[in-house]
Amino acid sequence: MMIRRDITMDKVETMYVEYFHERLEEIGEKWTKRLQILVDEKEATDTAVLKVPELKKEIILFCSDFVKQMIFQKSNTRDVQEWAGRIVEIFSSHTFSLQQSVASLTYLRQILWDVMVEFSSEQEHLEASRLAGWGSYMNKSFDLLLHKVTVYTNQLNEEQIAAQQTKITELSVPIIPIAEDIGVLPLIGTIDTYRASLIQRKGIERSSELQLSYLVIDLSGVPIMDTMVANEIFQLIKMLELSGVESILTGIRPEIAQTAVQLGIDFTNVNTYAHLHQALRAILPSS
């Protein structure tokens, strides 16, 4: 891309900037109307909500900066990265999908190109090379912008998914404090190897954070447990014992008890109760 060495605009460039700025409101109006069409056609996410004044203000600022960069052709990758980051932030706040983001920026490029063509048609002495230079700058910048927006949006989505997974993870190991030093870990649903490992890790961490003396592990909501998972639970009990926390098992189903016997897991030193309320009655008076 050719870089202009001077920092002043000639007459044609000044006229183009003025011409462009006179149409900023029109550009913002056209762009936000197109966004509304995308939303109405459900090309955006179901939760997308248009804040038209805010969007129009942002795109006018963006276009105003962009046309000056285009005139001097001095933009660099850092400029585009900053633009992309800001656009992703705006679209994210409006809960727009990546599909809508790309479609809207593609449409914006067409709007800016149309303005440039309209201006050139009114200028008899505008050199074709200058128009080509502006067009080349616009296309290269928007290509890079679209690429960066896609990358940043995917990164943002991955971060959100990771945050949601962390939240789900926390909820899957809910240690509930019911007294000063007593906690209950109600396990519900199928426990696979990953979740069993998570229960072991979080069980130790949360018991320490809550300074528990007793942890009641209720298995009444677990329909089945394979040998590896049963062993993970047993290891949790041993680690809690080493940490000074007494484990109590409740709600052991016959199938789970059978698995433990087959594994040779010795629960002789672990207090077990058929129901959670029985365990609580046994330990609450001594707390």
N, C-alpha and C positions, 0 to 999 in steps of 0.2 A: 504494500500500500504506500502511495507517495505521500510524503510528509511536507506540508507547507512550512517554509522557514520563517516567513513573516507572521506577525501577530495582528495585523490590521486587515480589515475587509475592504475590497474594492467596491465600486458602485453596484455591480451585479450581485455580489454577495450580500451587501447591505440591503438591497431591494428584496432579495430572496428571504432573508431573515425577517424583514418587516412583513412580507407577504405571508410567510409561514405563521408568524405570531398573530396576524389578523385572523387566522383560521384555527387557532388553538381551541377556542370554545367549540367550534364546529367539529373538530377532530375528537374532542372529549365526548361530545354528544353522540357522534356516530359510533364510537367505540363502546360506550356504555349501552347503547341500544342493541348492539351486536351481542354483548354479554347477556343481556336480558333474553334475547332469542335463544342463546345456547342453554340458558337455565330453563326456559319454557319448553324447549325440546328435550329436556332431561339429558343433555350432553354433559351437564355439570352434575355434581353429586346431589343427592336428594335434599341435602340440608343447605345447599348453597343459597345465600341471601345477599342480594345486591344492596350495597350502601352507595347509591349513585353519586351523591355530592362528594363523598370521600374518594371514590374511585376516579371521578372526573378530575378532582384536584391533583391527585397523584399522577395521572397520566399526562396532564398538562405540564406539570413540572418536569416529568421525564422527557416529553417531546421537546420542550424548550431547551433543555440541556443537550439533548441528542442532536438537534439541528445545528447548534453551534459547534459541536464536536465534528459534525459532518462537514461543515464549511472549512474548518481548519485541518480536517483529517488527521487529528493528533490523538485520537482515542487509542487506548491500549487494552491489553487483557484485563488489567486491574479495574479499569472503568467498567467494562462489561460485567465483571464479577460482582462489582458493587451494585450495578443495575439489577443483575439477576437476583442477588440476595434480597434486594428491596422488593422486587416484584413477587418473589416467592413468599416473602413476609406478608405482603398485601393479600395475595391470593389465599394464603393459608388462613389469614384472619377472616376471610370471606368463605372459608371451607370449599374452595374450588378444587376440582379434580385436576390432575395433570393433563388430561385430555382437553379440558376447557382452557387451561393456561396456554397450551400450545396453540390451540385454535384461535384464541383471542389475540395472541402476539402475531400470529400469521396474518390475521385480519388487520392488525395495527400497521404492519409493514405495508400492506396494500394501500391503506389510507394515506400513509406518508408518501408512498410512491406516486399516488394519484395527485397529491398536492404538488409534488415536484414536477410532474408532467404538465399539469395545468400552468404552472409558472413558466416553464420552458416554452410552452405554446404561445405565450404572450410576449416572449423576448426574441425578436428577430435576429439579434446578434449574439445570442448565447452559443458559445462554442460547444460542439458535440463532445469534445474531449472532457470539458468541465462537467457536463451533465453525466457522462459515463463515469467520471471519477466519483461524483456524488452517489450515483447508483451503485457502483462497486462497493463503496464504503458502507452504504446502507445494508446491502445484502450480506457482506462479510460480518458486519456487526450483529445483524439479526440472526444469522446462522449460529454465531458463537453464543449469542444471548439465549437462543432456544436450547442449545446444548447445555449451557450452564443451568438454566431453569430446570431442565429435566434432571440433571445430576443433583441439584440442591433439593428438588422436590422429593426425589427418591430417598435422599439422605434423611430428610425430615420425616418421611413416612416410616423409614426404618427405625428412627429414634422413637417415634410415637408407638410403633409396634413393640419395641423393646420395653418402653415404659409401661405399656399395657400388660405385657407378659410378666414384668416384675410385680405389678399390682395383683395379677391373677395368682402369681406364685405366692405372694404374701397371704392371699385369701385362702389358698389351698392348705395352709398349715396354720390354722387359727388357734393359737394358745390363748385361752380365756382365763384371766385371773378372777377367781371367785372369793378369795380371801387373801390375807396379807402374804402368805407363803404357799398358797395352793393354786394350781392352774389345771385347766382341763383342755385336752387336745382331742376334740371330736373329729374323727376321720370318717368321711362320707364318700361313697363311690369307689370305683375301681382304682387300685393303686398299682401303677406300673413301676418299673425299676427307677425311672427318672424321678417320679414323685416320691418314691421311698427314700431315695438318696437325699432329696430336698427335705423331707420330713426329719431325717436324721440330722442334717445340718442346722435347719431352722429350730428344731427341737432343743438342741444344745444352746444355740444363741439366745433364743427367747427365754429359756429357763434361767439362763445367767442374767439377762437383762432384768427380768422380773424378780430375781433373787428368790426363786422357789425352793421349798423344801420337799414338796410333793408335786408330781405331775401325773394326773389321771389320763391314761390313753384309752379313749373309748372306741372300740372297734365294731360296735353294733351296726354301723352304717356301711360296713365293708362287706360286700357279698362274697368275694373270693380273694384269695391271696396265694401267689405261687411261692415256691421255696426260696427264691432269691429275695423277694420282698419280705417274707417272714424273717429271714436272717437279718435284713437291714433293721427291722423293728427291734429284734433281739439285741443287735449291736448298739442301737440307741439307748436301750435300757441299761446296758453295761457302761456306756459312756456317761450317762446321767448318774449312775451309781458312783463312778469315779469322781464326779463333780459334786457329790454330796446331795444329789436329788434322788428321792425315792420314787420309783415308778410303780404305778398301779394300773393293771389292765382290767378293762370291763367290756362286757358285751362280746366275748369271744364266741363266734359261731362254731358249730361242730366241725364244719369243713376246715376252718382255720386251725382249730385245735388238732385236727388230724394231720394237717400239713406240718405243724410244729413237732408232733411226735415222730413223724417220718423223718424229719430233719435231725432228730436227736437233740432238739433245743430244750434245754432244761429250765423250766419256769418254776422250779421248786422254791427258789428264793424270791420269787416275785408274787406279790399279793394280787390275787385275781378275784373279781366279783362278776356275777351274772349281769348286774345292772349298775348303771352309773350312780343312781341314788343310794345304793347300798354302800358303795365305796365312799361317797361323800359323808354318809352318816358315820362311817368308821373313823374318818380322819378329822372331820371338822371339830369334834370335841377336844381333840388333842392339839389343835393349832393355836 
